[in-house]
Amino acid sequence: MEYIELNNGVCLPMLGYGTLHILPKDTKRCILDALQCGYRLIDTAASYFNEKQIGEAIRESGFSRNEIYITSKVWVQDAGYENTLKAFQTSLDNLQIDYLDLYLIHQPYNDYYGSWRALEKLYQDGKVKGIGVCNFSKERFVDLYLNSKIHPMINQIEVHPFYQQEETVTLMKHYHCQTQAWGPLNEGQREIFDNPVLKAISQKHQKSISQVILRWHLQKGVITIPKTSHQERMKENIDIFDFILDQDDLNEIRRLDIGHSEIIDHQCYTTAKWLNKYKIHGPFD
Ligand SMILES: NC(=O)c1ccc[n+]([C@@H]2O[C@H](COP(=O)([O-])OP(=O)(O)OC[C@H]3O[C@@H](n4cnc5c(N)ncnc54)[C@H](OP(=O)(O)O)[C@@H]3O)[C@@H](O)[C@H]2O)c1
């Protein structure tokens, strides 16, 4: 495993395990398999409804808390200072732990400034080792950066060969904010695992297409958190530390960028509308 240092000196693995769409009934088995394969960073969110099962798996695994890095996220419904503090405690209770490694604002909607103040407090109180955001566009990120006491350490955004977000990744570097890629494999879409350019590179290095993509992220300095429910694929996805993509490979992959997401459009008002409407729990109390 390779590690990267955040702007506060905390180190994180460059490759973690994503848990979106892993059903509660499968979560424990997946987490135990992932830990056995060598994953130590686990990415979840209140809106994934699998925090409880992740907590159970970690306890059952026998690993001590400080050997594992856990990320969770506050959902749009819980934006604002007080609600975010409550949501954070709910996540800790679900996971049955007393601190998080990373706590992120899940979406750039609703009162995320209030949420940010809550994250700053949680960080200052030592309840979370790193704080950050997800899906923040360049201008929203810079605005938050300029108006925060503690600056975001992570921006978790969609990045993969078809949507490389080079400008955003470069800007994050400028602000000492680490990019973490969600959907690092484009969620399997656009026939990414059959792409002829990626196939040729994979044959050249005797690696799979998935390994080529994840290696590309690694060489770009971007943390990845690929999701798979299959243990064979977990092993495959973590086996990326024994080869190097050369400049020709990187140039070829660069040409695959289509410059926009085919998964979600955060610039579109309808996205703001449905994510604000999406509720993950009833009213508190
Ligand atoms: N912050 C946010 O807004 C946000 C949004 C989306 C995701 N995320 C996080 O990022 C993580 C990763 O993103 P993602 O789950 O959306 O997509 P992803 O990791 O790009 O792709 C997951 C898909 O690829 C398949 N896959 C994985 N490894 C494979 C392999 N070696 N060969 C063939 N197929 C493979 C999986 O299938 P199987 O499971 O069937 O193997 C699954 O269908 C999530 O799990 C979540 O933790 C965050």
The ligand as an SDF file (V2000), in Angstrom:
LIG
                    3D

 48 52  0  0  0  0  0  0  0  0999 V2000
  -19.2590   11.1540   -2.5600 N   0  0  0  0  0  0  0  0  0  0  0  0
  -20.1050   10.7530   -3.4740 C   0  0  0  0  0  0  0  0  0  0  0  0
  -21.0110   11.4840   -3.9040 O   0  0  0  0  0  0  0  0  0  0  0  0
  -19.9660    9.3530   -4.0260 C   0  0  0  0  0  0  0  0  0  0  0  0
  -20.6930    8.9810   -5.1700 C   0  0  0  0  0  0  0  0  0  0  0  0
  -20.5440    7.6860   -5.6550 C   0  0  0  0  0  0  0  0  0  0  0  0
  -19.6550    6.8000   -5.0320 C   0  0  0  0  0  0  0  0  0  0  0  0
  -18.9780    7.1770   -3.9020 N   0  0  0  0  0  0  0  0  0  0  0  0
  -18.0310    6.2480   -3.2270 C   0  0  0  0  0  0  0  0  0  0  0  0
  -17.0790    5.8020   -4.1960 O   0  0  0  0  0  0  0  0  0  0  0  0
  -17.0770    4.3750   -4.2340 C   0  0  0  0  0  0  0  0  0  0  0  0
  -16.7080    3.8660   -5.6150 C   0  0  0  0  0  0  0  0  0  0  0  0
  -17.5760    4.3550   -6.5940 O   0  0  0  0  0  0  0  0  0  0  0  0
  -18.7680    3.4910   -7.2390 P   0  0  0  0  0  0  0  0  0  0  0  0
  -19.1080    2.3650   -6.3520 O   0  0  0  0  0  0  0  0  0  0  0  0
  -19.8380    4.4400   -7.5800 O   0  0  0  0  0  0  0  0  0  0  0  0
  -18.1850    2.9540   -8.6140 O   0  0  0  0  0  0  0  0  0  0  0  0
  -16.8470    2.2040   -9.1040 P   0  0  0  0  0  0  0  0  0  0  0  0
  -16.0070    1.8000   -7.9570 O   0  0  0  0  0  0  0  0  0  0  0  0
  -16.2820    3.0270  -10.1890 O   0  0  0  0  0  0  0  0  0  0  0  0
  -17.4430    0.9250   -9.8400 O   0  0  0  0  0  0  0  0  0  0  0  0
  -18.1110   -0.0900   -9.1680 C   0  0  0  0  0  0  0  0  0  0  0  0
  -18.6140   -1.0810  -10.2250 C   0  0  0  0  0  0  0  0  0  0  0  0
  -17.5010   -1.6890  -10.9040 O   0  0  0  0  0  0  0  0  0  0  0  0
  -17.5680   -3.1030  -10.7720 C   0  0  0  0  0  0  0  0  0  0  0  0
  -16.1870   -3.5750  -10.5770 N   0  0  0  0  0  0  0  0  0  0  0  0
  -15.3480   -3.2720   -9.5630 C   0  0  0  0  0  0  0  0  0  0  0  0
  -14.1500   -3.8570   -9.7410 N   0  0  0  0  0  0  0  0  0  0  0  0
  -14.2400   -4.5640  -10.8910 C   0  0  0  0  0  0  0  0  0  0  0  0
  -13.3330   -5.3860  -11.5910 C   0  0  0  0  0  0  0  0  0  0  0  0
  -12.0980   -5.5980  -11.1560 N   0  0  0  0  0  0  0  0  0  0  0  0
  -13.7550   -5.9600  -12.7540 N   0  0  0  0  0  0  0  0  0  0  0  0
  -15.0140   -5.7550  -13.2160 C   0  0  0  0  0  0  0  0  0  0  0  0
  -15.9300   -4.9810  -12.5820 N   0  0  0  0  0  0  0  0  0  0  0  0
  -15.5420   -4.3900  -11.4210 C   0  0  0  0  0  0  0  0  0  0  0  0
  -18.4610   -3.3760   -9.5840 C   0  0  0  0  0  0  0  0  0  0  0  0
  -19.1700   -4.5900   -9.7650 O   0  0  0  0  0  0  0  0  0  0  0  0
  -19.2680   -5.7450   -8.6350 P   0  0  0  0  0  0  0  0  0  0  0  0
  -19.5630   -5.1180   -7.3210 O   0  0  0  0  0  0  0  0  0  0  0  0
  -20.3900   -6.5940   -9.1540 O   0  0  0  0  0  0  0  0  0  0  0  0
  -17.9530   -6.4680   -8.6830 O   0  0  0  0  0  0  0  0  0  0  0  0
  -19.4330   -2.1930   -9.6300 C   0  0  0  0  0  0  0  0  0  0  0  0
  -20.4860   -2.4650  -10.5370 O   0  0  0  0  0  0  0  0  0  0  0  0
  -18.5090    4.0240   -3.7880 C   0  0  0  0  0  0  0  0  0  0  0  0
  -18.6690    2.6700   -3.4640 O   0  0  0  0  0  0  0  0  0  0  0  0
  -18.7000    4.9970   -2.6640 C   0  0  0  0  0  0  0  0  0  0  0  0
  -18.0390    4.5410   -1.4940 O   0  0  0  0  0  0  0  0  0  0  0  0
  -19.1120    8.4490   -3.4190 C   0  0  0  0  0  0  0  0  0  0  0  0
  1  2  1  0
  2  3  2  0
  2  4  1  0
  4  5  1  0
  4 48  2  0
  5  6  2  0
  6  7  1  0
  7  8  2  0
  8  9  1  0
  8 48  1  0
  9 10  1  0
  9 46  1  0
 10 11  1  0
 11 12  1  0
 11 44  1  0
 12 13  1  0
 13 14  1  0
 14 15  2  0
 14 16  1  0
 14 17  1  0
 17 18  1  0
 18 19  2  0
 18 20  1  0
 18 21  1  0
 21 22  1  0
 22 23  1  0
 23 24  1  0
 23 42  1  0
 24 25  1  0
 25 26  1  0
 25 36  1  0
 26 27  1  0
 26 35  1  0
 27 28  2  0
 28 29  1  0
 29 30  1  0
 29 35  2  0
 30 31  1  0
 30 32  2  0
 32 33  1  0
 33 34  2  0
 34 35  1  0
 36 37  1  0
 36 42  1  0
 37 38  1  0
 38 39  2  0
 38 40  1  0
 38 41  1  0
 42 43  1  0
 44 45  1  0
 44 46  1  0
 46 47  1  0
M  CHG  2   8   1  16  -1
M  END
$$$$
